[in-house]
Amino acid sequence: MAKGEKFSLELGASWGEGWKLEEEKTSCIITLLEPSAHRLVFQKEKRKGKVVTLVGVFNLNDADAQKILSTLKKSLACGGAYKEGWMEFQGEITPKVREQLEMLGFRFKNPKL
């Protein structure tokens, strides 16, 4: 096999009547959970001397997570990003983020502080 070629492991056959190559391939399907089914936690990190608030883990597809993130960034007037199931917000804004996410129906593991 030459460099750059994709290796395929397709199973199936095409022998006689009733046998055919399966066209459908199984794919990883991400199950979308309702907001109330999430149990989110907060973490704080310092990056380059600045505080970053992390919220997660979200079990959403990227498109839905980006929509929620953009509405939160607008309402909180801060910057942020979505990486690997975690939403990152600039600054120490835990109470504000918690309030906004609870209004959207999300729940948290730890009780209110």
C-alpha positions as CSV (number, residue, x, y, z in Angstrom):
1,M,0.0,0.0,0.0
2,A,1.4,3.4,-1.0
3,K,1.7,6.3,1.3
4,G,-1.4,8.5,1.2
5,E,-3.8,5.7,0.3
6,K,-6.7,4.9,2.6
7,F,-7.0,1.4,4.0
8,S,-10.5,0.1,3.8
9,L,-11.9,-2.9,5.7
10,E,-15.3,-3.4,4.2
11,L,-17.1,-6.6,4.9
12,G,-19.6,-8.2,2.5
13,A,-19.9,-10.4,-0.5
14,S,-21.5,-10.5,-4.0
15,W,-21.9,-14.3,-4.6
16,G,-25.1,-15.3,-6.3
17,E,-28.7,-14.4,-5.4
18,G,-29.3,-12.9,-2.0
19,W,-25.7,-11.9,-1.4
20,K,-24.6,-8.3,-2.0
21,L,-22.0,-5.8,-0.9
22,E,-23.4,-3.8,2.0
23,E,-23.5,-0.1,1.0
24,E,-24.3,1.2,4.4
25,K,-21.4,1.8,6.8
26,T,-22.0,2.2,10.5
27,S,-21.0,5.5,11.9
28,C,-20.5,6.9,15.4
29,I,-23.8,8.6,16.4
30,I,-23.6,11.1,19.2
31,T,-26.7,11.0,21.3
32,L,-28.1,14.5,22.2
33,L,-29.1,14.9,25.8
34,E,-31.7,17.3,27.1
35,P,-30.2,20.2,29.0
36,S,-31.6,18.9,32.2
37,A,-29.8,15.6,31.7
38,H,-26.4,17.3,31.8
39,R,-24.5,17.5,35.1
40,L,-22.0,20.3,34.6
41,V,-19.1,21.3,36.8
42,F,-16.9,24.4,37.0
43,Q,-13.1,24.6,36.9
44,K,-10.8,27.6,37.1
45,E,-7.4,27.7,35.4
46,K,-4.7,30.3,34.9
47,R,-3.5,30.8,31.4
48,K,-0.7,33.4,30.8
49,G,-1.6,35.0,34.2
50,K,-5.3,35.4,33.4
51,V,-8.2,33.4,35.0
52,V,-10.3,31.2,32.7
53,T,-13.6,29.7,33.8
54,L,-14.3,26.2,32.3
55,V,-17.8,24.7,32.3
56,G,-18.4,21.1,31.1
57,V,-18.7,18.4,30.1
58,F,-21.3,19.0,27.5
59,N,-22.7,16.1,25.5
60,L,-23.8,18.2,22.5
61,N,-22.7,18.2,18.9
62,D,-20.5,21.1,17.9
63,A,-23.2,23.1,16.1
64,D,-25.5,23.2,19.1
65,A,-22.6,23.9,21.5
66,Q,-21.5,26.8,19.3
67,K,-25.0,28.3,19.3
68,I,-25.2,28.1,23.1
69,L,-21.7,29.5,23.5
70,S,-22.4,32.5,21.2
71,T,-25.6,33.4,23.1
72,L,-23.7,33.1,26.4
73,K,-20.8,35.3,25.2
74,K,-23.2,38.0,24.1
75,S,-25.2,38.0,27.3
76,L,-22.1,37.9,29.5
77,A,-20.0,40.3,27.4
78,C,-16.9,38.2,27.4
79,G,-14.8,36.0,25.1
80,G,-14.8,32.3,25.1
81,A,-14.3,29.1,23.1
82,Y,-15.7,25.5,22.9
83,K,-13.0,22.8,23.1
84,E,-13.5,19.0,23.6
85,G,-16.8,19.3,25.4
86,W,-15.8,22.2,27.6
87,M,-16.8,25.8,27.3
88,E,-14.1,28.3,28.2
89,F,-14.9,31.9,29.3
90,Q,-12.4,34.7,29.9
91,G,-12.4,35.9,33.5
92,E,-13.7,34.7,36.8
93,I,-17.5,34.7,36.0
94,T,-18.7,31.5,37.6
95,P,-21.9,33.0,39.2
96,K,-23.0,34.7,36.0
97,V,-22.4,31.7,33.8
98,R,-24.3,29.4,36.2
99,E,-27.3,31.8,36.3
100,Q,-27.4,31.9,32.4
101,L,-27.1,28.1,32.0
102,E,-29.7,27.4,34.7
103,M,-32.1,29.7,32.7
104,L,-31.4,27.5,29.7
105,G,-32.3,24.4,31.7
106,F,-28.9,23.0,32.5
107,R,-28.1,21.4,35.9
108,F,-24.9,21.2,38.0
109,K,-23.3,18.5,40.1
110,N,-22.4,20.7,43.0
111,P,-25.0,22.7,45.0
112,K,-25.2,26.5,44.7
113,L,-22.3,28.3,46.3
